Structure formats: C-alpha cells, structure tokens
Amino acid sequence: MSVSSEQPTNVSEREIVSTRLIDASRDLVFKAWTDPHHLVQWWGPKGFTNTFHEFEPRPGGRWRFVMHGPDGRDYQNESVFAEVVRPERIVFDHISGPQLFASRLPLTMTTARLELLFVSSLRPQQSAPRSSSSLLRQMKRTWTS
C-alpha cells in the first residue's frame, strides 16, 4: 500500500482535515477502521497504545477506549457512531472531553486509488490544534509492517 502526501485544504479554524490517496481497496480501509483488532494497532499518535473496552461500529454504537501515552498518562475516550455505511463512510461523535468533535470519513474511489478524507469538526469555543496527518501515517505504518 502506498500513500500520497497530504493535500492542502481550506478549512475553518475548528476543522482538522487530512486527505490521502491510497493504493488499497475501500473494503480493506473500511475494515481497518471498523475491526477493533486492526484499529487498536494504529489508532492515535505515534508512541501511544490503546485498550478498547467497547467498540460497536453501527449507528448509535459506542466506542470506549483508553489511549496510553508514552509518558505513562492514560486518556479516557468515548465516541458514539452516527453513521456506518459499508464501505462508503464512517461518522462518529467524540463525546468525552477535553476536545469534543465530530469526525467524518468518506471513502471515495478515484482512478484505481482510494481517496481517504478524514475531517474532525471541533465544537464551538475550540480551535483545531494540529493536523490529523500523523494518525493517517500511523495507519499506513501498521499496514506496511
């Protein structure tokens, strides 16, 4: 699997947007996002690990997990899936603080490549601290190792 570099995108100050063209099928990428055995291996920034307590990728389903930072700190997370349409898109709301956001992941096939667009929209009163490109790089490292 190869991944192209991030495409610049005009976004509001409350959005984090990353786009990749991936040499992989929509089914494979969808599985990487909806199978907890795959997702637990690459979710989060480099150096973090995860413990999933609940993962139900269906509308109304919960995703509760702990991200373990390289500094030994634990970060409790909870999300609720709003949409899960195989293999087209995943939408979930992150409902635990301190950052509250909604994420959209539409999967679109272009000419023999998959366009993966990952958009996180922060709630009002919050601004986007960084790009989500590190998350997509971590996903690629997991698939190619």
C-alpha positions in Angstrom: 0.0 0.0 0.0 1.3 3.4 -0.8 0.0 6.8 0.4 0.4 10.1 -1.3 1.3 13.3 0.7 -1.3 15.4 2.3 -3.3 17.7 0.1 -3.7 21.3 1.3 -7.4 22.0 2.1 -9.1 25.3 3.1 -10.8 24.7 6.4 -12.3 26.7 9.2 -10.4 27.2 12.4 -12.5 24.5 14.0 -11.6 21.8 11.5 -8.8 19.3 11.1 -8.7 17.9 7.6 -6.3 15.3 6.1 -6.6 13.8 2.6 -4.7 10.8 1.3 -4.7 8.8 -2.0 -4.2 5.2 -1.0 -3.4 2.1 -3.1 -5.9 -0.1 -1.3 -9.5 -1.2 -1.7 -12.3 0.6 0.1 -13.1 -2.7 1.8 -9.6 -3.0 3.2 -9.6 0.6 4.5 -13.1 0.2 5.9 -12.1 -2.9 7.7 -9.0 -1.1 9.2 -11.5 1.5 10.7 -14.2 -1.0 11.8 -12.4 -4.1 13.0 -11.1 -3.4 16.6 -8.2 -5.9 16.1 -6.8 -3.7 13.3 -7.9 -0.3 14.7 -6.3 -0.8 18.1 -2.9 -1.3 16.5 -2.7 2.1 14.7 -5.2 4.5 16.3 -3.6 7.6 17.9 -0.4 9.5 17.7 3.0 7.7 17.4 4.1 6.1 20.6 0.5 5.7 22.0 -1.2 2.3 22.6 -4.8 1.6 23.2 -7.1 -0.5 25.3 -10.6 -0.9 23.8 -13.4 -1.5 26.3 -16.4 -1.2 23.9 -16.5 -1.0 20.1 -19.8 -1.2 18.2 -19.4 0.3 14.7 -23.1 0.8 14.0 -25.4 3.8 14.3 -25.8 4.5 18.0 -23.0 2.2 18.9 -20.4 3.2 21.4 -16.6 3.3 21.2 -15.0 3.5 24.7 -11.2 3.2 25.0 -8.1 4.4 26.8 -5.2 5.8 24.9 -1.9 5.2 26.8 0.6 7.9 26.3 4.4 7.3 26.0 4.7 9.4 29.2 2.6 6.9 31.2 -0.6 9.0 31.2 -3.9 7.5 30.3 -6.5 9.3 28.2 -10.1 8.1 28.5 -12.2 8.4 25.3 -15.8 7.8 24.4 -17.4 8.2 21.0 -20.8 7.4 19.5 -21.2 6.2 15.9 -23.7 8.3 13.9 -23.3 6.6 10.5 -21.6 3.4 9.4 -22.2 2.7 5.7 -20.1 -0.2 4.4 -17.7 0.6 2.6 -18.5 4.2 2.0 -18.3 6.2 5.2 -18.0 6.4 8.9 -19.2 9.3 11.1 -18.7 9.4 14.8 -19.0 12.0 17.6 -16.3 12.1 20.3 -18.3 12.9 23.4 -15.6 12.8 26.2 -13.5 15.9 27.0 -11.5 17.9 26.8 -11.9 18.1 23.0 -15.4 17.4 21.7 -15.6 16.8 18.0 -17.4 15.1 15.2 -15.4 13.1 12.6 -16.3 12.2 9.1 -14.5 9.6 7.0 -15.9 9.3 3.4 -14.1 6.7 1.3 -14.2 7.5 -2.4 -12.6 5.5 -5.3 -10.7 7.6 -7.9 -8.9 6.0 -10.9 -7.7 2.8 -9.2 -6.9 4.6 -5.9 -8.9 5.3 -2.8 -9.3 8.9 -1.6 -9.5 8.9 2.2 -10.7 12.2 3.6 -10.6 12.5 7.4 -12.4 15.6 8.8 -12.8 16.4 12.5 -15.0 19.3 13.3 -14.5 20.7 16.8 -17.4 22.1 18.8 -17.7 25.9 19.1 -15.3 27.6 21.5 -12.5 25.2 20.5 -9.9 25.6 17.8 -8.0 22.9 15.9 -4.6 22.3 17.5 -2.9 20.3 14.7 -3.4 18.2 11.6 -4.6 14.6 11.7 -1.9 13.6 9.3 0.0 11.7 12.0 -3.0 9.5 12.5 -3.0 8.5 8.8 0.8 8.0 8.8 0.4 5.6 11.7 -2.3 3.7 9.9 0.0 3.3 6.9 2.9 2.1 9.1 0.7 -0.6 10.6 -0.4 -1.9 7.2 3.1 -1.9 5.7 5.0 -3.5 8.6 
